[in-house]
Amino acid sequence: MKRLVMLSALLVCGAARADTLPVLVIHGGAGVIKKDMTPERQAAVEAALSTALNAGYAALKAGRPAQDGVTAAITVLENDPNFNAGRGAVFTHDGKNEMDAAIMDGATLMAGAVAGVHHIKNPILLAQAVMTHSPHVLLIGDGAEAFARAQGFAMMPTSYFWTQHRWDQLQEAIKADRAGEKHADIPLDRHFGTVGAVALDRAGHLAAGTSTGGLTDKLYGRVGDSPLIGAGTYADAGCAFSGTGWGEYYIRTVAAHSVCMRVTLLHQPLADAATQVVNKEIPAMGGNGGAIAVDAGGHIAMPFNTDGMYRAWVGTDGRKHVAIFRE
């Protein structure tokens, strides 16, 4: 199967061409709750999504590779406390911020990821460093941070990641635990919150990246789908995917890889492939969430099965869009 995937990537890669019209799609998480969306918060989120989209698209328009467009967009969202990644990461049950990220280059099938880091301002950049400056794909915890120091990354104090909003969410979650609430009664934003980007560059190459603070109140060093290549993040020469949702179900369905294999090997339309996995297979198992995806032809898919998903995109027509709820 591995050889088949590699062959598929090479075959599609051969179709890549210079001066492709660039495409960028970003998300800031699914599971948006309408009643919690004040006008002030909505304006702040939309402004951040627009800034991230502009940063990533500028990189693509300048001829930089897809992975640079992805990291440029994601770092903006990691720096904004409105999103569950980087500075806005949620707290674990033990009151810590524990972050994961991954990036994959579709043209080469190279990938890098980190999990369980506590002091990295932009985990997506560390994931990119793992991809480009190490022989590994996934580094975790203390080892990932030792690698970060060796690469010259500054270690941020825990106070940098502390926000009142996230701390209050943890206290509410702990109260729900003590009250014995079932998962169905727990607010969606307890297990949602991820940022991601997928890009098609001017050379016709694709990339995907995802970054997250994980689950509010998570236990035991839990790692979700975001840093797992093929689960929450994947790119080959024909498809790039970043997911957001209840990670355990994205892992069990190998969601990102499943969508891209439907596109790249089975030649299924991107929208159909993404809908089948995200809006049918995952909900059928009891999960929910959303995703963003782009194919080598510049087609975009943004399926989600919650009230809303923070998202922004610019297609081959060069028009920029920002949305939260269903249109």
Salt bridges, closest charged atoms under 4 A:
ASP19 OD1 - ARG202 NH2 2.92
ASP36 OD1 - LYS35 NZ 3.45
ASP68 OD2 - ARG64 NE 3.65
GLU98 OE2 - HIS118 NE2 3.62
GLU98 OE1 - LYS218 NZ 3.93
GLU145 OE1 - HIS119 ND1 3.01
ASP177 OD1 - ARG190 NH2 2.91
ASP217 OD1 - HIS93 ND1 2.65
ASP217 OD2 - ARG190 NH2 2.85
GLU248 OE1 - ARG222 NH2 2.94
GLU281 OE2 - ARG262 NH2 2.93
ASP295 OD2 - HIS299 ND1 3.05
